Amino acid sequence: MIKKLSCFAGDIKVKPHEFIKNAAATFQLLLLAAIAFLLVLDCEREVLLLAKLNMAYVGLLFFVRSLQSQQKIFTTPSIILLSLALIGADLLTVAHYERLYINVAIVLAYILLKIIRPETRKDAYQLGSIIGFVSIFTLLHLIAVECLCLSDYIWHAWYATFITLNIWLLTKHNIHVLKTLAPKITLTLLFVYTFLVAQMPIKTIPAAFKIFEFKIDYNSTFSTFNIAIYASLALVIAVYYFFRASKVLELALVIIIIILSHHILATSWLPVWLGLAVGLVLSLLLMKNKKPVFIALAILILQADLYTIKTAPHGEQLNELTRHVIKEERTAIWSDAWEMQKASPVKNWIYGHGQNEFLIDFQSYSRYHKQNTNFTSPHNSVLDVLYASGLLGLTLLLCACFYTYFFLIKLVCSDEKNKALGNAILIALTTMLISNGLNYGFLRLISIFPLAFIYGSIIYIYQNKIQIQNIQHTP
């Protein structure tokens, strides 16, 4: 009887700690969800504001866990006081440079503490790869511009890195919260997002789905192309959950898939359709199940029908591109950008020119500059990274892409439990790399933030597999 009472008392003592832990994890997840939702709505200013909050919060979490790992030195009251001091330092730092340095230093200290212990070195290597990727691009930028000044694109990369670090913390310490709440939050945001997309004043959206009309100038407020890119991600998520949903939810997801597909087509944004098509073909080549093949054929037939009846200017644009591919604007930009790259000194071929230099440098090479049209990127990720970060940066990017695709292809081919999620990630990654790669620079917010969430999904799969293996090997 005494043992039962002592165990019950022990449970009571643990519960408040577990409640705080789960509450913190839930806030992490909600913060990520808010960033993702505002991102797909193309609200850049609000996304950056939440990204700064995420950076401070993730830094605080790493700080607390670092102190907790040294229990012989730091007691609970001292950890609370030091955490409050860190929050105050984050609030008082006027320049965001200082805020970045503080939080990066905390993560690096956490990595060093993990390296010291042999059983936690794998965690250190994972975090080192996340931090190391953006650190190398930052270093190449600083060498190229020859001053300690970071461009907006470098800031975007660091904010995206802390999004991935947030997901790493969730998968490492609170993966049960992620498994429980993430699908519900994702589906809720998917329904809300599709509802908002259906209200956008694009004439080809079926009127039946419109409940109200925006009284704003759509073209000057939102980027139609950006919304198309984000809608393609939502489409992939909707298809993924379609195969896992109940009959009632399946019907709702079918409607969502139709609305999003029609919206993407209505924007006549070819890079998005190209990315989706390549990702779908790659996915189908790796799958043995025939059911997705029929869905893919249905999508292609729908695309052909819409092209034939000219529901959207997509078909006209494709015909125009086929007839005048050499004179097409994007092809001309690539040609001019390559001429500029060939004129670069050897040192800049190695480490690049820096992230902010393309806009000014390209004006003397661009045939569109005389028409008062200038570009911030060459509309080609390879040329963009090559000019900004040199061969070193391009090699790093290609190696990262190769390793990621190798992991995903191996996952899809050999892991039955994670095959569906791996396929969805593969399609989403391919769509982002192609659609953004043919229009934006690699470190732009619209490019790097979605990749942060995609890479975070890969981390989730990896950590989940490790957790399952540990449970199976536990005697």
C-alpha positions as CSV (number, residue, x, y, z in Angstrom):
1,M,0.0,0.0,0.0
2,I,2.8,2.4,0.9
3,K,4.6,1.6,-2.4
4,K,1.4,2.4,-4.4
5,L,1.0,5.7,-2.6
6,S,4.6,6.6,-3.2
7,C,4.2,5.8,-6.9
8,F,1.1,7.8,-7.1
9,A,2.8,10.7,-5.4
10,G,5.7,10.4,-7.8
11,D,3.3,10.6,-10.8
12,I,1.8,13.8,-9.4
13,K,5.3,15.3,-9.2
14,V,6.0,14.3,-12.7
15,K,2.8,15.6,-14.3
16,P,3.5,19.3,-13.9
17,H,6.9,18.9,-15.5
18,E,5.4,16.9,-18.4
19,F,2.6,19.5,-18.8
20,I,5.1,22.3,-19.1
21,K,7.2,20.2,-21.5
22,N,4.2,19.4,-23.7
23,A,3.0,23.0,-23.6
24,A,6.4,24.2,-24.8
25,A,6.3,21.7,-27.6
26,T,2.8,22.7,-28.6
27,F,3.9,26.3,-28.7
28,Q,6.8,25.3,-30.9
29,L,4.5,23.5,-33.3
30,L,1.9,26.3,-33.4
31,L,4.7,28.8,-34.1
32,L,5.9,26.7,-37.0
33,A,2.3,26.3,-38.3
34,A,1.8,30.1,-38.1
35,I,5.0,30.7,-40.1
36,A,4.0,28.1,-42.7
37,F,0.5,29.5,-43.1
38,L,1.5,33.1,-43.5
39,L,4.3,31.9,-45.9
40,V,1.8,30.2,-48.3
41,L,-0.3,33.4,-48.2
42,D,2.8,35.3,-49.3
43,C,2.8,37.6,-46.2
44,E,6.5,38.2,-46.2
45,R,6.7,40.9,-43.5
46,E,4.6,38.8,-41.0
47,V,6.6,35.7,-41.8
48,L,9.9,37.5,-41.0
49,L,8.5,38.8,-37.8
50,L,7.5,35.3,-36.6
51,A,10.8,33.9,-37.9
52,K,12.7,36.3,-35.6
53,L,10.5,35.1,-32.7
54,N,11.2,31.5,-33.7
55,M,15.0,32.2,-33.7
56,A,14.8,33.7,-30.1
57,Y,12.6,30.8,-28.8
58,V,14.8,28.1,-30.4
59,G,17.9,29.8,-28.9
60,L,16.2,29.8,-25.5
61,L,15.3,26.1,-25.8
62,F,18.9,25.1,-26.7
63,F,20.1,27.3,-23.8
64,V,17.9,25.6,-21.2
65,R,18.8,22.2,-22.5
66,S,22.5,23.0,-22.3
67,L,22.1,24.1,-18.7
68,Q,20.0,21.1,-17.8
69,S,22.7,18.8,-19.1
70,Q,25.1,20.3,-16.4
71,Q,22.9,19.6,-13.4
72,K,26.0,19.5,-11.1
73,I,26.6,23.1,-11.8
74,F,23.2,24.7,-12.5
75,T,20.2,24.3,-10.2
76,T,16.6,24.8,-11.4
77,P,16.4,28.4,-9.9
78,S,19.7,29.4,-11.6
79,I,18.5,28.0,-14.9
80,I,15.3,30.1,-14.6
81,L,17.2,33.2,-13.8
82,L,19.7,32.7,-16.6
83,S,16.8,32.0,-19.0
84,L,15.2,35.3,-18.0
85,A,18.5,37.1,-18.6
86,L,18.7,35.6,-22.1
87,I,15.1,36.7,-22.9
88,G,16.1,40.2,-21.7
89,A,19.2,40.2,-23.8
90,D,17.1,39.2,-26.9
91,L,14.6,42.0,-26.1
92,L,17.2,44.7,-25.5
93,T,19.4,44.0,-28.6
94,V,18.5,46.7,-31.1
95,A,20.6,45.3,-34.0
96,H,19.5,41.9,-35.1
97,Y,23.2,41.1,-35.7
98,E,23.7,40.7,-32.0
99,R,20.5,38.6,-31.7
100,L,21.9,36.2,-34.3
101,Y,25.3,36.0,-32.8
102,I,23.8,35.2,-29.4
103,N,21.5,32.4,-30.6
104,V,24.1,30.9,-33.0
105,A,26.7,30.9,-30.1
106,I,24.1,29.0,-27.9
107,V,23.6,26.4,-30.6
108,L,27.3,25.9,-31.1
109,A,27.8,25.6,-27.3
110,Y,25.1,22.9,-27.3
111,I,26.8,21.1,-30.1
112,L,30.1,21.1,-28.2
113,L,28.4,19.6,-25.2
114,K,27.0,16.9,-27.4
115,I,30.4,16.1,-28.9
116,I,32.0,15.6,-25.5
117,R,29.8,12.6,-24.8
118,P,30.2,9.6,-27.2
119,E,26.5,8.6,-26.9
120,T,25.3,12.0,-28.2
121,R,27.8,12.7,-31.0
122,K,25.3,11.7,-33.6
123,D,23.1,14.6,-32.5
124,A,26.1,16.9,-32.7
125,Y,26.8,15.8,-36.3
126,Q,23.2,16.4,-37.3
127,L,23.1,19.9,-35.8
128,G,26.5,20.6,-37.3
129,S,25.3,19.7,-40.8
130,I,22.3,22.0,-40.4
131,I,24.3,24.9,-39.1
132,G,27.3,24.2,-41.3
133,F,25.4,24.5,-44.6
134,V,24.3,28.1,-44.0
135,S,27.6,29.0,-42.2
136,I,29.6,28.2,-45.4
137,F,27.3,30.4,-47.5
138,T,27.6,33.1,-44.9
139,L,31.4,32.8,-44.9
140,L,31.6,32.9,-48.7
141,H,29.5,36.0,-48.7
142,L,31.7,37.8,-46.1
143,I,34.8,36.9,-48.1
144,A,33.3,38.1,-51.3
145,V,32.1,41.5,-50.0
146,E,35.2,41.9,-47.8
147,C,33.2,43.3,-44.9
148,L,31.2,42.0,-41.9
149,C,27.8,42.9,-43.4
150,L,25.1,40.4,-44.0
151,S,22.6,40.7,-46.8
152,D,18.9,40.1,-46.5
153,Y,19.3,36.8,-48.3
154,I,21.8,35.6,-45.7
155,W,19.3,36.6,-43.0
156,H,16.6,34.6,-44.7
157,A,18.9,31.6,-44.8
158,W,19.6,31.9,-41.0
159,Y,15.9,32.3,-40.2
160,A,15.2,29.2,-42.3
161,T,17.9,27.3,-40.5
162,F,16.3,28.1,-37.1
163,I,13.0,26.8,-38.5
164,T,14.8,23.5,-39.2
165,L,16.4,23.5,-35.8
166,N,13.0,24.0,-34.2
167,I,11.7,20.9,-36.1
168,W,14.9,19.0,-35.0
169,L,14.1,19.8,-31.3
170,L,10.5,18.6,-31.7
171,T,11.5,15.4,-33.4
172,K,14.3,14.7,-30.9
173,H,12.5,15.5,-27.6
174,N,8.7,15.7,-28.3
175,I,8.0,13.6,-31.3
176,H,4.8,12.3,-29.7
177,V,3.4,15.9,-29.8
178,L,4.3,16.2,-33.4
179,K,2.7,12.9,-34.3
180,T,-0.5,13.8,-32.5
181,L,-1.1,17.4,-33.4
182,A,0.8,18.0,-36.7
183,P,-1.8,16.1,-39.0
184,K,-4.7,17.9,-37.3
185,I,-3.1,21.4,-37.6
186,T,-2.0,20.7,-41.2
187,L,-5.4,19.6,-42.4
188,T,-7.1,22.6,-40.7
189,L,-4.7,25.0,-42.3
190,L,-5.1,23.2,-45.6
191,F,-8.9,23.7,-45.6
192,V,-8.6,27.4,-44.5
193,Y,-5.9,28.1,-47.1
194,T,-7.9,26.5,-49.9
195,F,-11.0,28.5,-48.9
196,L,-8.9,31.7,-49.1
197,V,-7.5,30.7,-52.5
198,A,-11.0,30.1,-53.8
199,Q,-11.9,33.7,-52.9
200,M,-9.0,35.2,-54.8
201,P,-10.2,37.2,-57.8
202,I,-9.0,34.9,-60.6
203,K,-11.8,34.7,-63.1
204,T,-11.3,31.0,-63.9
205,I,-11.9,29.9,-60.3
206,P,-15.5,28.4,-60.3
207,A,-18.0,30.9,-58.9
208,A,-19.6,28.2,-56.8
209,F,-16.6,28.2,-54.4
210,K,-16.6,32.0,-54.0
211,I,-18.3,33.4,-50.9
212,F,-17.0,36.9,-51.0
213,E,-14.9,39.0,-53.3
214,F,-11.7,40.9,-52.3
215,K,-12.0,44.7,-52.7
216,I,-8.3,45.1,-53.2
217,D,-6.1,45.1,-56.3
218,Y,-5.0,41.5,-56.4
219,N,-2.1,42.1,-58.9
220,S,-0.5,44.8,-56.8
221,T,-1.0,43.1,-53.4
222,F,-0.2,39.4,-54.0
223,S,2.2,37.8,-56.4
224,T,0.1,35.5,-58.5
225,F,3.2,33.4,-59.3
226,N,4.2,33.1,-55.6
227,I,0.7,31.9,-54.7
228,A,0.9,29.3,-57.5
229,I,4.2,28.0,-56.1
230,Y,2.8,27.8,-52.6
231,A,-0.5,26.2,-53.9
232,S,1.6,23.5,-55.5
233,L,2.9,22.5,-52.0
234,A,-0.6,22.5,-50.6
235,L,-1.7,20.3,-53.5
236,V,1.0,17.8,-52.7
237,I,-0.1,17.7,-49.0
238,A,-3.7,17.3,-50.0
239,V,-2.9,14.3,-52.3
240,Y,-0.7,12.8,-49.5
241,Y,-3.6,12.9,-47.0
242,F,-6.1,11.7,-49.6
243,F,-4.5,8.3,-49.4
244,R,-4.7,8.3,-45.6
245,A,-8.1,9.8,-45.0
246,S,-11.6,8.4,-44.3
247,K,-14.3,8.4,-47.0
248,V,-15.8,11.7,-45.8
249,L,-12.5,13.4,-45.7
250,E,-11.5,11.9,-49.1
251,L,-14.4,13.8,-50.7
252,A,-13.4,17.1,-49.1
253,L,-9.8,16.5,-50.2
254,V,-10.9,15.8,-53.8
255,I,-12.6,19.3,-53.8
256,I,-9.5,20.8,-52.4
257,I,-7.3,19.1,-55.1
258,I,-9.6,20.4,-57.8
259,I,-9.6,24.0,-56.5
260,L,-5.8,24.1,-56.1
261,S,-5.1,22.4,-59.4
262,H,-7.4,24.8,-61.2
263,H,-5.9,27.8,-59.4
264,I,-2.3,26.8,-60.4
265,L,-3.4,26.3,-64.0
266,A,-5.2,29.6,-64.0
267,T,-2.0,31.5,-63.1
268,S,-0.4,30.0,-66.3
269,W,2.9,29.6,-64.4
270,L,4.8,27.0,-66.4
271,P,7.7,26.4,-63.9
272,V,5.2,25.1,-61.3
273,W,3.6,22.6,-63.6
274,L,7.0,21.5,-64.8
275,G,8.1,21.0,-61.3
276,L,5.0,19.0,-60.4
277,A,5.3,16.9,-63.6
278,V,8.9,16.0,-63.0
279,G,8.4,15.2,-59.3
280,L,5.3,13.1,-60.2
281,V,7.2,11.1,-62.9
282,L,10.1,10.6,-60.6
283,S,7.8,9.4,-57.8
284,L,5.9,7.0,-60.2
285,L,9.1,5.5,-61.4
286,L,9.9,4.5,-57.8
287,M,6.5,3.1,-56.9
288,K,5.2,-0.4,-57.4
289,N,1.6,0.2,-56.5
290,K,-0.6,0.9,-59.6
291,K,-3.2,3.1,-57.8
292,P,-1.1,6.3,-58.0
293,V,-0.4,5.6,-61.7
294,F,-4.2,5.9,-62.4
295,I,-4.3,9.2,-60.4
296,A,-1.4,10.5,-62.3
297,L,-3.0,9.7,-65.6
298,A,-6.2,11.4,-64.5
299,I,-4.2,14.5,-63.7
300,L,-2.6,14.5,-67.1
301,I,-5.9,13.9,-68.8
302,L,-7.4,16.9,-66.9
303,Q,-4.4,19.0,-67.8
304,A,-4.8,18.0,-71.5
305,D,-8.6,18.8,-71.4
306,L,-7.9,22.2,-69.8
307,Y,-5.2,22.9,-72.4
308,T,-7.5,21.9,-75.3
309,I,-10.5,24.0,-74.2
310,K,-8.1,26.9,-73.3
311,T,-9.6,27.4,-69.9
312,A,-6.5,29.4,-68.9
313,P,-3.7,31.0,-71.0
314,H,-1.5,28.1,-70.0
315,G,-1.7,26.5,-73.5
316,E,-1.1,29.7,-75.4
317,Q,1.9,30.4,-73.2
318,L,3.3,26.9,-73.8
319,N,2.9,27.2,-77.6
320,E,4.6,30.6,-77.5
321,L,7.4,29.2,-75.5
322,T,7.9,26.3,-77.9
323,R,8.0,28.6,-80.9
324,H,10.3,31.2,-79.5
325,V,12.4,29.3,-76.9
326,I,15.6,31.1,-77.9
327,K,14.1,34.5,-77.7
328,E,12.2,33.8,-74.5
329,E,12.9,36.2,-71.7
330,R,14.3,33.7,-69.2
331,T,16.6,32.2,-71.9
332,A,17.9,35.6,-72.7
333,I,18.6,36.4,-69.0
334,W,20.5,33.1,-68.7
335,S,22.6,34.0,-71.7
336,D,23.4,37.5,-70.4
337,A,24.1,36.2,-66.9
338,W,26.5,33.6,-68.3
339,E,28.4,36.3,-70.2
340,M,28.7,38.2,-67.0
341,Q,29.9,35.1,-65.1
342,K,32.6,34.4,-67.8
343,A,34.0,37.9,-67.2
344,S,34.5,37.3,-63.5
345,P,38.0,37.1,-62.0
346,V,39.3,33.7,-61.0
347,K,38.9,34.5,-57.3
348,N,35.2,35.2,-57.8
349,W,34.8,32.0,-59.7
350,I,36.0,30.3,-56.5
351,Y,34.0,32.1,-53.7
352,G,31.6,34.3,-55.7
353,H,30.7,38.0,-55.6
354,G,28.3,38.0,-52.6
355,Q,24.6,37.9,-52.3
356,N,23.6,41.5,-53.1
357,E,25.8,42.1,-56.1
358,F,23.8,40.6,-59.0
359,L,21.3,43.4,-59.3
360,I,23.9,46.1,-59.9
361,D,26.4,44.1,-61.8
362,F,23.9,42.6,-64.2
363,Q,22.7,46.0,-65.5
364,S,25.7,46.4,-67.7
365,Y,25.2,43.0,-69.3
366,S,21.4,42.7,-69.5
367,R,19.7,43.5,-72.8
368,Y,16.6,44.5,-70.7
369,H,18.3,47.3,-68.7
370,K,17.7,49.8,-71.6
371,Q,14.0,49.0,-71.2
372,N,14.2,50.0,-67.5
373,T,13.8,46.4,-66.5
374,N,16.3,45.0,-64.0
375,F,16.6,41.6,-62.3
376,T,17.7,40.6,-58.8
377,S,18.6,37.0,-59.9
378,P,19.3,35.2,-63.2
379,H,16.1,33.1,-62.9
380,N,18.3,30.1,-62.6
381,S,19.5,28.6,-59.2
382,V,22.7,27.2,-60.7
383,L,23.7,30.6,-62.2
384,D,22.5,32.4,-59.1
385,V,24.6,30.3,-56.6
386,L,27.6,30.3,-59.0
387,Y,27.6,34.1,-59.2
388,A,26.9,34.7,-55.5
389,S,28.9,31.9,-53.9
390,G,31.2,30.6,-56.6
391,L,32.1,27.1,-57.4
392,L,32.5,26.3,-53.7
393,G,28.9,27.3,-53.0
394,L,27.6,25.5,-56.1
395,T,29.5,22.3,-55.1
396,L,28.0,22.4,-51.6
397,L,24.5,22.9,-53.0
398,L,24.8,20.0,-55.5
399,C,26.2,17.7,-52.9
400,A,23.4,18.5,-50.5
401,C,20.8,17.9,-53.3
402,F,22.5,14.6,-54.2
403,Y,22.6,13.4,-50.6
404,T,18.9,14.4,-50.1
405,Y,17.7,12.7,-53.2
406,F,19.7,9.6,-52.4
407,F,18.1,9.4,-49.0
408,L,14.6,9.9,-50.3
409,I,15.0,7.4,-53.2
410,K,16.4,4.8,-50.8
411,L,13.5,5.5,-48.4
412,V,10.8,5.2,-51.1
413,C,12.3,2.0,-52.4
414,S,13.0,0.1,-49.2
415,D,10.9,1.6,-46.3
416,E,7.2,0.5,-46.6
417,K,6.1,2.5,-43.5
418,N,7.5,5.8,-44.7
419,K,7.1,5.3,-48.5
420,A,4.1,7.6,-48.8
421,L,5.6,10.4,-46.8
422,G,8.9,10.0,-48.6
423,N,7.1,10.2,-52.0
424,A,5.3,13.4,-50.9
425,I,8.5,15.0,-49.8
426,L,10.2,13.9,-53.0
427,I,7.5,15.6,-55.2
428,A,7.4,18.7,-53.0
429,L,11.2,19.1,-53.1
430,T,11.4,18.6,-56.8
431,T,8.6,21.1,-57.4
432,M,10.3,23.7,-55.2
433,L,13.7,23.3,-56.8
434,I,12.4,23.6,-60.3
435,S,9.7,26.2,-59.9
436,N,11.8,28.5,-57.7
437,G,15.0,27.5,-59.5
438,L,13.6,28.9,-62.7
439,N,12.5,32.2,-61.2
440,Y,14.1,33.1,-57.9
441,G,17.5,33.0,-56.3
442,F,18.3,30.1,-54.0
443,L,18.5,32.1,-50.7
444,R,15.3,34.2,-51.4
445,L,12.6,33.8,-48.7
446,I,10.2,32.0,-51.1
447,S,13.0,29.5,-52.0
448,I,14.7,28.8,-48.7
449,F,11.8,28.8,-46.2
450,P,9.8,26.0,-47.9
451,L,13.1,24.0,-48.2
452,A,13.5,24.4,-44.4
453,F,10.2,22.8,-43.8
454,I,10.9,20.0,-46.4
455,Y,14.2,19.3,-44.8
456,G,12.5,19.3,-41.4
457,S,10.2,16.6,-42.7
458,I,13.2,14.5,-43.7
459,I,14.6,14.9,-40.1
460,Y,11.2,13.8,-38.7
461,I,11.4,10.5,-40.8
462,Y,15.0,9.9,-39.7
463,Q,14.3,10.6,-36.0
464,N,11.1,8.5,-36.1
465,K,13.0,5.5,-37.5
466,I,15.7,5.8,-34.8
467,Q,13.1,6.0,-32.1
468,I,11.4,2.8,-33.4
469,Q,14.7,1.0,-33.7
470,N,15.6,2.0,-30.1
471,I,12.2,0.7,-28.8
472,Q,12.7,-2.6,-30.7
473,H,16.2,-3.1,-29.2
474,T,15.1,-2.3,-25.7
475,P,15.0,-5.5,-23.7
